[in-house]
Amino acid sequence: MEYKSVPLELKDMNHGRREIVFAHAVYDNIDHFGDISRRGMFNKSWQENKANIGFNINHKDSDAGKTIDVWDDEFKAYTQVKIASNTTGDDLIEMVDAGIISSASFEYNTLRREYKTIKGRRIRELKEVRHLKSTLATYDNPAVNPLTGIVSMTKTQNIRTIL
């Protein structure tokens, strides 16, 4: 199993539902590992197994949330996670707020690839992968592609009622 790590960029944070959306892949640019992710590489995997893509923190199983959707546009692939209403979910929100969570990643198995030489460098072009999990990671995990990260996060605020 392989995975890609990328820095996280927070675009929006609102009160409301506990969800986070992050870009886990960027298409058509060479990452730090010398790979190029191509649009369409997730299509078959998502058609066959979209409901079972896991969500991890630092590439380890976590009860912080559950993947509820994955999709892409012409530039990036995204994961939407429902953040759990438990201590681990609360910790996730706090770590994003504090900038401790600073990269995004995806775990995959390579199914189809091609190699190209670009500017004298051998590049692996990912044509088809089996998307296994999407991951948020702390700042100490190196970013493979600096163009991905958090797009938005909505969270509930603890409200105290005084009688």
HELIX and SHEET records of a PDB file:
HELIX    1   1 ASN A   43  ASN A   49  1                                   7    
HELIX    2   2 LYS A   50  ASN A   52  5                                   3    
HELIX    3   3 THR A   87  ALA A   98  1                                  12    
SHEET    1   A 4 GLU A   2  PRO A   7  0                                        
SHEET    2   A 4 ILE A 101  ILE A 118 -1                                        
SHEET    3   A 4 ARG A 121  THR A 138 -1                                        
SHEET    4   A 4 ASP A  35  SER A  37  1                                        
SHEET    1   B 5 GLU A   2  PRO A   7  0                                        
SHEET    2   B 5 ILE A 101  ILE A 118 -1                                        
SHEET    3   B 5 ARG A 121  THR A 138 -1                                        
SHEET    4   B 5 GLY A  54  ILE A  57  1                                        
SHEET    5   B 5 LYS A  60  ASP A  61 -1                                        
SHEET    1   C 5 MET A  13  HIS A  15  0                                        
SHEET    2   C 5 GLY A 149  LYS A 155  1                                        
SHEET    3   C 5 GLU A  19  VAL A  26 -1                                        
SHEET    4   C 5 LYS A  76  ILE A  83 -1                                        
SHEET    5   C 5 GLY A  65  ASP A  72 -1                                        
END                                                                             
